Structures are given as structure tokens and as C-alpha cells.
Amino acid sequence: MLKQYLQFKLSQKLSPQQIQLMKLIQLPTQAFEQRLKQELEENPALESGKDKADEFDDDFDNTEDYNDNDSINAEDINVDEYLSDDEIPDYRMQANNYSADDDDKSVPYASGTSFTQHLKSQLNTFRLDEEEEQIALFLVGSVDESGYIRRELSDIMDDLAFTQNVYTTEDKIENVLSIVQQLDPAGVGARGLQECLSIQLHRKTPTPNIELAQKIIDKAFEQFTKKHYKKLLQKFDITEEQLKDAIHEVERLNPKPGGSFSGNTRIVEHVVPDFTIKIVDGELELTLNGRNAPELHVSREYNNMLKGYKESKDKSKSQKDAVIFIKQKLDAAKWFIDAIRQRQQTLFVTMSSIMHYQKEYFLTGDERKLKPMILKDIADEIEMDVSTVSRVANSKYVDTPYGTKLIKEFFSESMKNDQGEDVSTREIKKILETVVEEENKKKPLTDEKLATILKEKGYPIARRTVAKYREQLDIPVARLRKEI
């Protein structure tokens, strides 16, 4: 049974233009240049370079008059076609599992021989029967980018049976694995870190230090990883100097043998700073990368086409269709130019506010001078939405006298010191990092002792908070920082 009823609801929708502006704001310099190039290619009414702005503005403003009855009759305009970009924006046409805001991840990879291909080519130097060769190829295909085989032999045996129609035993697979582990780089095909280090050590020319290192890795790996040095000294009846030399040999090994090969084809990301901050006569000076401020104007040729149509007495249907297309392109070009200007203004205002908020840091470069700052602090100051500030901070870099920094690094939460003043958690982390660097590595400081030292410096924080900050700084626990 069908029913008709009225329903009132209040909803807020972003126009396609607003969505596109937000996407423009979050683009860093290089991505913005690609977007600009794309727009210039797709819209012939948009041109780069200088133009007489005043004349253009006057001419373009007149194009609004072409909607009157003297130029185009309402019945001759395909309204659905003309307004399709507004009524059914692109993001409404996407599948539910895709967002128009998703980044395009397609990146051209460097050419060259793959790691797997490199390993397969080495198998030709061994004499293998047909079954062994199939097993060896399957094992090489199971090697990950770090150089490890992280699967149980029983699983590999099952996969060989189901996918390759090869019925074999775990012992046979282990025998072939020992051949794969002879391939270069040394350590490839290992099933764990211990085996990886052991393979590398056994490939080296034997010396007293190498032989001791082999024993430590093969027979006392757990004690070695946990840095129980006293137990190692007793177990192998050696001096501290001998242990130190053996550990030095282990430290020279490669824990990720696959990385040495794949690293040659790794994509290198070049960071282009979006802003530059300089200190001129004791004052901060902010500039926006000129590549973010291109010179654009609307094509005068397209503008003249509309003029010619208005002055024409005989207006055919094809001319009217053409003028609709022209006006669409002119509208899009004008909007894009305005959007770029708004993007420039938003970027500059946001970064200028951040720079003045963190003035002491930018003048000194001392991270302890960073003030507590959250997105809302800047959003309130520039009277913009928090999401806009987030878009600027998350993807933009600034060139400072102290290096190129990601803008979001200047944001941090606050804590109170023993004077009741708000201080940045970044300041506390920097002090914690300094204390750990200066500690006696033979007797590293526990989290409890670190908390006591920070309290003495005026930062009363709990031991669990110290542990949290230490983990965020990728600093291991005291036992793992111990050296002999």
C-alpha cells in the first residue's frame, strides 16, 4: 500500500565547489601542481600566464548578461545538462566503498629485476631434480621483502600439494630450504632472526670473535636479546672484552637481508616545502612557495566568442548549444581561479598564525620552547573550522632555519609543571630524550628513576606516563639500553 506524506528535515550539504576547495587546500605543492596541470588540460577556457586583469574582469562580468531573453531563450537551454555538475556531483556517482577524497595511490615504480627474480636466477647454479626445483621455486616465491620465509614447513607442504600437485615431506622441503639459504644476499630464506644471523655468521671466515658470536646466536640467543651479559660471561667463560668483540660482529650483520636488494628500487619521496620562514633583523618572515601562486586568467578567445554570439542577429540552435558549453567552461575557469586565491589566503593565514603562536621556537630552534598548541587554538584565532587547519597541518611542510618540518609536528597537548604553568608535552619528551642520551649505558635509568629526574626538573609526571612518552620516542626499556 502506497502512502503520501510530507516530511520536514534540516540538513547541511557541501556543494561540489566547497568539496573541491577543501581538496585543493589539503594538497601539498607537488600534488597541487599536478592538479593545476590537469585543470589546464581539461578546461580550454583557463590559461596560465599574465593577462590584463582589469579588461578581463569587465569582459567576464558581462557574460552573466547572456542569460537574459535577448541572448538565449529558456526553452533552448538543456537545463539538466547545464546544471548536472551542481545537481548530481561526481562524489554522488561513486560506489559506496570509494570516496572522492581518497588519494590516488598509483605511482610509477622503478624498473629493474625483482628480488624474487634475482633469487630464481641463482637457482640455475645448483643441480636439482624436477621435484627439488619445483620446491625451490615455491620457497623462493614465499620469501618476503625482508628476505624471510615466515610460514611453517607444514603449511608450505600442503600448499605444494594443492597448488603445484607436488606431494613431498617436510624433511625434503627442509633439505631444499638449506639450498635456498645458500643464495645471496646472505641470510635470505631464514625463518626467523636467529636463523638469519646464524646463516650470515656461518658464511663468514672463521675467527675467534666470529666463532664466539656463532655460539652466542646458536646456543644463547634469548639471553643475548635480553642483554643478560653476566649469564653469557658465565656460560661461555669469557671476558667482557671478548663478549664486546663478539657482539660487535653480530651488530655488523644485516637483520633484513632482502632490504639491501629492494632498497635500490625504493621510491624516493622528495619533500617540497610549502612555506619558508626566515629570521630577518630579529623578526620572523613568512613566505609561501611561489609554485602555490600561479598566474591564471580566463581565455580572452572564449570570452570573445560570447561577445560575438551576443552581437550576432541570427542565432542557430548549434550556436546556442556552443554558447552553453562555452559559458560552462568560463564559469569553471573563474571558479578555479577564485578557489586558488582562496587556497593561497587560507594557507598563508593559517601558517602565519602558527608561526606567531610558536614565535619563541622559530627564533631559537629550541624544541623546549614549543608551546602547547592544538588545532582549535589556531582555528579560533583565524576564525576557520578545525578541519581546515587540520588539512593544512597534516600535509604541508615549512622550511625553517633548523630544517624542513611537517607542520603538524608543532601541535602538542599541554601539561602543568610544578609552577602551575602549561607546558608542551613535546618539551617534556625532548628533556626525556636528553636525559636518556646522557645516562650511563652500563646502568641505564629505569622508568621510575626517569620519573624522579623529571620531577626534580619541575615536571611531576607518573611513571606510566614516562613509559608512554618513552615508547612514543622509540626508546627501549632500560634493560635493552644496557651496554658493556
C-alpha positions in Angstrom: 0.0 0.0 0.0 1.4 3.4 -1.0 1.2 6.4 1.2 2.0 10.0 0.5 3.2 12.3 3.3 5.2 15.4 3.9 8.4 15.4 5.9 10.4 18.4 7.0 14.1 17.9 7.9 17.1 20.2 8.3 20.2 19.0 6.6 23.6 20.6 5.7 25.2 19.7 2.4 28.5 20.7 0.9 28.4 21.9 -2.6 30.7 20.3 -5.2 32.6 23.6 -5.2 33.2 23.5 -1.5 34.4 19.9 -1.6 36.8 20.7 -4.4 38.1 23.7 -2.4 38.8 21.5 0.6 40.6 19.1 -1.6 42.7 21.9 -3.0 43.6 23.2 0.4 44.9 19.8 1.6 47.2 19.3 -1.5 50.9 19.9 -0.9 52.9 21.8 -3.5 53.8 19.0 -5.9 50.3 17.5 -5.9 48.8 21.0 -6.4 51.0 21.5 -9.5 49.6 18.2 -10.9 46.1 19.3 -10.1 46.7 22.6 -11.8 48.2 20.9 -14.9 45.1 18.6 -15.1 42.7 21.6 -14.9 44.6 23.5 -17.6 44.4 20.4 -19.9 40.7 19.8 -19.3 39.4 23.3 -19.5 40.5 25.2 -22.6 38.9 28.4 -21.2 41.6 28.5 -18.5 45.0 29.7 -19.4 48.3 30.3 -17.5 50.4 33.5 -17.7 49.8 37.2 -17.4 46.7 39.0 -18.7 45.2 42.4 -18.4 43.2 41.8 -15.3 41.0 44.9 -15.5 39.9 44.4 -19.0 39.3 40.7 -18.3 37.2 41.4 -15.3 35.0 43.8 -17.1 34.5 41.4 -20.0 33.9 38.4 -17.9 31.3 40.2 -15.7 29.3 40.9 -18.8 29.0 37.1 -19.5 26.4 37.0 -16.7 24.1 39.0 -19.0 23.9 36.2 -21.5 21.2 34.5 -19.6 18.7 37.2 -20.5 16.0 36.7 -23.1 17.9 38.7 -25.7 20.7 36.1 -25.9 19.4 32.6 -25.1 15.7 31.6 -24.8 14.9 29.4 -21.8 13.4 26.6 -23.9 16.6 26.3 -26.0 18.8 25.5 -22.9 19.2 21.9 -21.8 18.8 22.7 -18.1 19.6 19.2 -16.9 22.9 19.2 -18.9 23.9 22.7 -17.8 23.2 22.1 -14.1 24.3 18.5 -14.0 27.6 19.3 -12.2 25.6 21.0 -9.4 22.6 18.7 -9.1 24.5 15.4 -9.4 28.1 16.0 -8.3 30.8 13.4 -9.0 31.0 12.2 -5.5 27.4 11.1 -5.6 28.1 8.9 -8.6 30.8 6.9 -6.8 30.4 3.4 -5.3 29.7 3.3 -1.6 33.2 1.8 -0.9 35.0 4.7 -2.5 35.3 8.3 -1.5 36.1 11.2 -3.8 38.5 12.4 -1.1 40.6 9.2 -1.3 44.1 9.9 -2.6 45.2 8.4 -5.9 47.9 5.8 -4.9 49.1 4.9 -8.4 52.8 5.7 -8.5 55.2 4.5 -11.2 57.7 2.1 -9.8 61.3 2.0 -10.8 62.1 -0.7 -13.3 64.7 -3.5 -12.7 65.0 -7.1 -11.7 62.7 -8.0 -8.8 64.1 -9.6 -5.6 62.3 -12.9 -6.4 63.7 -12.9 -9.9 67.1 -12.2 -8.6 66.9 -15.3 -6.3 65.4 -17.5 -9.0 68.2 -16.8 -11.4 70.7 -18.0 -8.8 69.0 -21.4 -8.6 70.4 -22.2 -12.0 73.8 -22.7 -10.5 72.6 -25.8 -8.4 71.9 -29.3 -9.7 68.3 -30.0 -8.8 65.9 -32.7 -10.0 62.4 -31.7 -11.2 60.8 -32.1 -7.7 63.5 -30.2 -5.9 63.4 -27.4 -8.5 59.6 -27.0 -8.0 60.0 -26.9 -4.2 62.9 -24.4 -4.5 60.9 -22.1 -6.8 58.0 -22.3 -4.4 60.2 -21.5 -1.4 61.8 -18.5 -3.3 58.3 -17.3 -4.1 57.5 -17.4 -0.3 60.4 -15.1 0.6 59.1 -11.7 1.7 60.6 -8.3 1.0 62.8 -8.5 4.2 64.3 -11.8 3.0 62.4 -14.2 5.4 60.1 -17.2 4.9 57.6 -16.6 7.6 55.5 -19.8 7.1 55.6 -23.2 8.7 57.0 -26.0 6.6 53.8 -28.0 7.1 51.8 -25.1 5.5 54.2 -25.0 2.6 53.9 -28.8 2.2 50.1 -28.5 2.0 50.3 -25.6 -0.5 52.7 -27.6 -2.7 50.2 -30.5 -2.8 47.1 -28.3 -3.5 48.6 -25.7 -5.9 51.6 -27.4 -7.5 50.5 -31.1 -7.3 53.8 -31.9 -5.6 53.5 -34.4 -2.8 56.6 -34.3 -0.6 57.7 -34.4 3.0 58.8 -31.7 5.5 62.3 -33.3 5.6 62.6 -32.9 1.8 61.4 -29.3 2.0 64.0 -28.6 4.8 66.7 -30.1 2.6 65.8 -27.8 -0.3 65.5 -24.9 2.1 69.1 -25.3 3.1 70.0 -24.8 -0.6 67.8 -21.7 -0.8 69.6 -20.4 2.2 72.9 -20.5 0.3 71.6 -17.8 -2.1 72.7 -14.2 -1.9 72.3 -11.9 -0.1 73.4 -13.9 3.0 70.7 -14.7 5.4 67.9 -15.0 2.8 65.3 -17.7 3.3 65.7 -17.7 7.1 62.6 -18.5 9.2 63.4 -16.0 12.0 66.0 -13.5 13.2 68.1 -16.1 15.0 68.4 -18.3 11.9 69.1 -15.2 9.7 72.0 -14.1 11.9 73.4 -17.6 12.2 73.4 -18.1 8.4 75.4 -14.9 8.0 77.9 -15.8 10.7 78.5 -19.3 9.3 79.2 -17.8 5.8 82.0 -15.6 7.3 85.7 -16.6 7.5 86.1 -18.2 11.0 88.0 -16.1 13.6 87.8 -16.3 17.4 85.3 -13.4 17.5 83.1 -14.9 14.7 83.2 -18.4 16.4 82.1 -16.9 19.7 79.4 -14.9 18.0 78.1 -18.1 16.3 77.9 -19.9 19.7 76.1 -17.0 21.3 73.5 -16.8 18.5 73.1 -20.6 18.2 73.1 -21.5 21.9 72.1 -18.4 23.9 70.0 -16.3 21.6 67.4 -15.5 24.2 69.9 -14.4 26.8 71.6 -12.3 24.1 68.4 -10.5 23.0 67.6 -9.8 26.7 71.1 -8.5 27.3 71.8 -10.8 30.2 75.5 -10.2 29.8 76.5 -11.7 33.2 74.9 -15.0 32.2 76.7 -15.0 28.9 80.1 -14.4 30.6 79.5 -17.3 32.9 78.1 -19.7 30.2 81.0 -19.3 27.8 83.6 -18.5 30.4 84.8 -15.4 28.6 86.0 -11.9 29.5 83.9 -8.7 29.0 86.3 -7.7 26.2 85.7 -10.9 24.3 82.0 -10.6 24.7 82.1 -7.0 23.4 84.1 -8.1 20.3 81.6 -10.9 19.6 78.6 -8.6 20.0 80.3 -6.1 17.6 80.4 -8.9 15.0 76.7 -9.5 15.4 75.9 -5.8 15.2 77.6 -5.7 11.7 75.1 -8.3 10.3 72.0 -7.4 8.3 68.8 -8.3 10.1 66.8 -7.7 6.9 68.8 -9.2 4.0 66.1 -8.6 1.5 66.2 -4.8 2.2 69.7 -4.5 0.7 68.3 -5.5 -2.7 64.8 -4.0 -2.7 66.3 -0.7 -1.4 67.7 0.0 -4.9 64.2 0.3 -6.4 62.6 2.0 -3.4 60.5 5.1 -4.4 62.2 8.2 -3.1 59.8 10.9 -1.8 61.0 14.4 -2.4 59.6 16.9 0.1 59.0 20.4 -1.4 58.4 23.0 1.4 55.1 24.8 1.1 56.3 27.7 3.2 59.6 29.3 4.2 60.4 31.0 7.5 63.4 33.3 7.7 64.8 35.5 10.5 65.4 39.0 9.2 66.7 41.6 11.7 65.5 39.5 14.6 62.0 39.2 13.2 60.2 36.3 11.5 59.4 36.5 7.8 57.0 34.1 6.2 56.7 33.4 2.5 54.5 31.0 0.5 56.2 28.8 -2.1 55.7 30.7 -5.4 54.6 27.4 -7.0 51.4 27.7 -5.0 50.6 31.1 -6.6 50.4 30.5 -10.3 49.3 33.3 -12.7 46.0 32.2 -14.3 43.4 34.0 -16.4 40.3 33.2 -18.4 40.9 32.7 -22.1 40.1 36.0 -24.0 39.3 33.9 -27.0 36.5 32.2 -25.2 35.3 35.5 -23.8 35.2 37.0 -27.3 33.1 34.0 -28.5 30.4 35.0 -26.1 30.6 38.6 -27.3 30.3 37.5 -30.9 27.2 35.4 -30.1 25.5 38.4 -28.4 26.2 40.7 -31.3 25.0 38.1 -33.8 21.5 38.6 -35.2 20.9 35.1 -36.5 21.2 32.6 -33.6 21.1 29.0 -34.7 20.4 26.0 -32.4 24.0 24.8 -32.8 25.3 28.3 -31.8 23.1 28.2 -28.7 24.5 24.8 -27.7 28.0 26.0 -28.3 27.5 29.1 -26.1 26.1 26.9 -23.3 29.3 24.9 -23.4 31.5 28.0 -23.5 29.8 29.5 -20.5 30.2 26.3 -18.5 33.9 26.4 -19.2 34.2 30.1 -18.4 32.3 29.6 -15.1 34.6 26.7 -14.2 37.7 28.7 -15.1 36.5 31.7 -13.0 35.7 29.4 -10.0 39.1 27.6 -10.2 40.9 30.9 -10.2 38.9 32.1 -7.2 39.5 28.8 -5.4 43.3 29.1 -5.9 43.2 32.6 -4.5 41.2 31.4 -1.5 43.7 28.4 -1.1 46.6 30.8 -1.0 44.9 33.0 1.5 43.9 30.1 3.7 47.4 28.6 3.7 49.2 31.9 4.4 46.8 32.9 7.2 47.0 29.5 8.9 50.8 29.3 8.8 51.2 32.9 9.8 49.1 32.2 12.9 51.1 29.1 13.8 54.4 31.0 13.3 53.3 33.8 15.7 52.0 31.3 18.2 55.3 29.4 18.2 57.4 32.6 17.8 59.9 31.6 20.5 60.7 28.3 18.9 61.1 29.7 15.4 63.5 32.4 16.8 65.6 29.9 18.8 65.1 26.4 17.3 64.9 25.0 20.8 62.1 22.4 20.9 61.7 23.1 24.6 60.3 26.5 23.7 57.4 24.9 21.8 54.1 26.0 23.4 51.2 23.6 23.9 49.0 24.1 20.8 46.0 22.2 19.5 44.1 22.6 16.2 41.3 24.6 17.9 43.8 27.2 19.2 44.6 28.2 15.6 41.1 27.6 14.3 39.7 30.1 16.8 42.4 32.7 16.1 41.9 32.7 12.3 38.1 32.1 12.6 38.1 29.0 10.5 37.0 25.4 11.0 39.2 22.9 12.8 39.1 20.6 9.8 40.5 23.4 7.6 43.5 23.8 9.9 43.9 20.0 10.0 44.1 19.9 6.2 46.8 22.5 6.2 48.8 20.9 9.1 48.7 17.3 8.0 50.2 17.6 4.5 52.3 20.7 4.4 56.0 21.4 5.2 57.8 24.5 6.2 61.4 25.3 5.6 62.9 26.8 8.8 66.4 27.8 9.8 66.5 24.5 11.6 65.5 22.2 8.8 62.3 21.3 6.9 59.5 20.4 9.3 56.0 18.9 8.9 53.6 21.5 10.3 51.6 19.1 12.4 54.8 18.5 14.5 54.3 21.9 16.0 51.0 20.8 17.6 51.0 19.1 21.0 48.9 18.7 24.2 49.7 20.5 27.4 50.6 19.5 31.0 51.1 21.6 34.1 54.6 21.9 35.6 55.2 22.3 39.3 54.7 26.1 38.9 51.2 25.5 37.6 52.2 26.7 34.1 51.0 24.9 31.0 53.9 23.3 29.1 54.0 21.3 25.9 54.3 17.5 26.1 56.9 18.0 23.3 59.1 19.9 25.8 58.9 17.1 28.3 59.7 14.5 25.6 62.7 16.5 24.5 64.0 16.6 28.1 63.3 12.9 28.5 65.3 12.2 25.3 68.2 14.3 26.5 68.3 12.5 29.9 68.4 9.1 28.2 71.1 10.1 25.9 73.3 11.3 28.8 72.7 8.3 31.0 75.4 5.7 31.9 74.7 2.9 29.4 76.2 0.4 31.8 73.5 1.2 34.3 70.5 2.7 32.3 67.8 4.5 34.1 64.5 2.8 34.8 61.2 4.5 34.2 60.9 5.1 37.9 64.2 6.9 38.0 63.4 8.8 34.9 60.1 10.0 36.5 62.1 11.1 39.6 64.6 13.1 37.5 61.7 14.8 35.5 60.0 15.6 38.8 63.3 17.3 40.0 63.4 19.3 36.8 59.8 20.6 37.5 57.7 18.1 35.6 55.7 16.0 38.1 54.5 13.1 35.9 53.8 9.5 36.7 56.0 6.5 35.9 53.3 5.1 33.4 53.3 8.5 31.6 57.1 8.3 31.3 56.7 4.8 29.8 54.2 6.1 27.3 56.4 9.0 26.2 59.4 6.7 26.0 57.5 4.3 23.7 56.4 7.2 21.5 60.1 8.2 21.2 61.0 4.6 20.3 63.3 4.4 23.3 63.6 0.8 24.6 63.3 -0.2 28.2 66.3 0.2 30.5 67.4 -3.4 30.2 67.6 -3.2 26.4 69.6 0.0 26.5 72.3 -1.6 28.5 75.9 -1.8 27.1 79.0 -3.5 28.4 
